[in-house]
Amino acid sequence: MKKRVVRKEGSHIVRTARYAECQKNQAANIGGHAVDGCREFMAGGQEGTDASLSCAACGCHRNFHRRVVENEVVGDSSSVN
């Protein structure tokens, strides 16, 4: 899971992305809609490798999992006089 820091006037916003349930349509080739039930992305290898982009639970690519971005404000330097 990568963290990304965005700076805004005196404060830092840390964005952390995690990947939730799989949304890959397993029945697309027959005209239906069915998902496999994978509840959360688990990387198949260490970060930075090709294996880290495939899910160890369902075998699909990370892009098929719903992305959840969490923001956290760190170091707010606003002062009250």
N, C-alpha and C positions, 0 to 999 in steps of 0.2 A: 504494500500500500504506500503510495507516494504522497508526500506532503508538498504543497506549493504555497509559497509565501507571496502575498500581494501587499504592497506598501501603499498606504493612504495617509496623507498629511498627519504625521505624528503617531500613527498606529500601524500595526501589522495585522493583516488578516491571514490566518493559516487555513488553507483549504485542504481537507483530507477526503479522498475519494475511496469508497468501498463499493463492492459489487454485490447486489442482492440476488433475488431469485432469477432463474433462467427463463427467458421468454422465447426461446427458439421453438418455432412451430414444427413439430416432428411429423405432422400429417399433411404438410403443404403439397407434397407430390400427388396426393389423392384428393385434394380439394377440401380437406377438413382442417380442423384446428385442434391440436393436442400438444400440451407441454409435458416434459418428462418429470416434473416435480422437484427438480434440484432447487433447494432453498437458498443456498449461498455459494458464491464463487470461492473455490479453494485452488490456489495456484498449484500447478503440477510440477513446479521446479523453483529454483532460486530466482530472485528478482534480477532482471537483466538478461536472462536466457530466454530462448524461444519457448521452452517448456512452461515458463511462468505465465504465458498468455493463454494456455489451455486449462480448463477446469479438471481437477483430479476426480471430481465426483461424477460429472456427466460427459466429459470429453469434448465439449464444444469450446469455441473461442470465447474469450472474455467479453467481446462486444455483444454477445447474445444475452448477457446478464444486465439487469437494470442497475444503472449507476446512481449512487447516492452520494451527494457532495455535502460535507459538513463544514461550516465556517466557524472559526473561533477568532475573536478579536484579542490580540495580545499587545501589551505595551501601550495602552492608550495614554497619551501624554497631555490630555486636556486638564488644565488646572482651574480650580475654583478660588476666586479671591473674595 
